[in-house]
Amino acid sequence: MEKVKNRDTQFELVVFSQQVLDKAIATRLSFAQRESNNYQALEYELPNLWEVAQKSYQRKAWKIVLSFQDALRPFLDRRGYWSRSLMLNGWAVYCDKEFRHLNNVCKKSKSQGVSTSKMICVAPTCK
């Protein structure tokens, strides 16, 4: 019985940590988009923004990575963060290809009558 409770607690912690990360990503992305012309604010928050952009890429959240790239690219280029700009642009190119591929899979599956809600790799991006 102890092991079952321990597993349940561990699962709840994992779910909670994912929810916290989701909230952090949404908050930071909103900030980056809202303050895209406020370079002083972006400079101050860059470590936090960069961390959640990386986490978004690792989680294969393609739309979010593309949104970060759109919001941060001018700032990174104009403030001389060349290596970060190149890395983010590379992620964006990869994400765009993956996003398009997954959308094509969704469209093809839907046209064949296959439910895409059961496709784990597609569900987050085909909405």
Order of alpha helices (4+ residues) and beta strands (2+ residues): alpha-alpha-alpha-alpha
